[in-house]
Every structure is written in C-alpha cells, then in structure tokens.
Amino acid sequence: MFKIAEKRIVEWPVVISVPQDGGKVRKHEARVQFEYLEQAEVDEVLASGNDTDLMVRAVKGWPEGQFQDEKGEALAFSPENLARLMQTQYVRLAFVAAHLQLQNGREAARKN
C-alpha cells in the first residue's frame, strides 16, 4: 500500500560535471538531502523566484565531507555554503537535475 507522507527528506546523489580543457568534464558525485515538495510548493517558489530559490527551499543538508572550499576544507551544510555553491552554474544545475529526478520518482543513474 502506498502511503502519502506529510514531509519527506531523501538523501539523493548529485552528479556535478566540472568543465575541463578540451571540452571534457570531470564528474563528482555528492550526496545531498532534499525535501520532497508538493507541486503547489514548487509552483509557488518558481512563480516568485528561480531555481536557486527552489534549491534553498528543497536542500536540507548533506553529509560531512561532500563539498570542500578552494583550500580543501570541508564545507559543512549551512545556508551560506549552499548559497555559495549555487553561484556556480554547473553545480546549481546538477542540484536542480537531481531534485527533478527525485520529484519525478526517477531512479538515479547508476555507475557501470
């Protein structure tokens, strides 16, 4: 039996493709905790904001060590560190893509 949950937080993989010379990318996988949002919530956020605002609403955390700053220091989850990550377009788009998979109930791609 399927049961509707009032609030659901799911840890989900986020695959970030970092641009490299020669038109290549280097892939990094991180785990991020997203809240599953009802469609009305998604619509409300996007009507008055953008995908960054949606991520601020949906991202609830990440395990320690998932992200580092330029010095190699771990970035603990905080609103400030999330905002910092969202400033890099390919990172933001990776978060949005992962959240869309989660929202649509699509299984995350598996590595071969």
N, C-alpha and C positions, 0 to 999 in steps of 0.2 A: 504494500500500500504506500502511495506517495503522500507525504505529509508536508504541508506548507509551513515553513519556519518563519517566525516573525523577524528574526535578524540572523544572518549567516555570514560568518567570516571564514574565508577559504584561503589557504596558502597555495599559491599558483606560480609556476615557472614564468619568468620574464626573460626572453632571449634578446639581448642587445647586440646589434651588429655595428661594430665600431669601424668606420671607414679607414682604409689603409691605402697606401700608394698603389698605383696600377689598377684602380677600380675594384679592389678586393675589399673584403670585410673580415674582421676577426670577431667571432661570436663569443659572447659571455652569457652564461645562464645564471640568473639570480632567483631567489625565492622571495615573493612578496605576498603579504597578507592583504587581500581585498575583501571589502564587504560587498555581498551581492545586493544590488539595488533594484527596487521595483522600477518598472518602466516609467511611471509618473515622476519618480525622483530623478532619473536620468534626463527626462524631457525638461524638467524644471531647471536643473543645473545648466543644461545646454542652451535653454532659451534665454538665460540671463548671463551666460558665461561662455567658456570654451573648454577644450579638452583638458587643459591644465586644471581648471576649476573642478572638472569631473574627477580627476585623479586625486585632488586634495580631498574631495568628499569620499572617494572609494578606498583609497590606500590607508590601511590601518596599522601597518608596521612591516618589518622584515627582521629575520633572524640576524643576530650579531655577525659581522664579518661579510655581509653580502656586498657592501659597497665601501670603497676607500676614497680618500681625497688624494690630491696630487703627491703628497708625501708618503702615501701608503698607510695612513692612519685610518682605522675603521670609522665609518660614518654610522653612528647609531641613528635609529629612526627618531626623527623629530620633524615638526612642520617646516623648520628652517632647512633641514637637509633634504626633505622631499622637494621643497621649492627650488633648491639648488640643482637637484637632479633634473627637474622639469625644464630648466633653462637650456639644456642640451637637447636639440630636436630629436635626434635618433634615439635617445634614452626615453624621452616623453612618448614618442610613437611606439616604442617597444612596450611600455606600460599600457598604453591605450589598446594595442593589439591583444595583449594578454588579458586585459579586463574584458574586452569584447568576446574573446573565446570563453571566458568564464560566464559572462552574462548569457551567452547563447548556448551554454551547456555543451560546448565542443571540447573534446579531449585534446589536451595539449600535444603537440607534435613530439614524437619520441625520437631519440638519437638512435642511429643504426649501430 
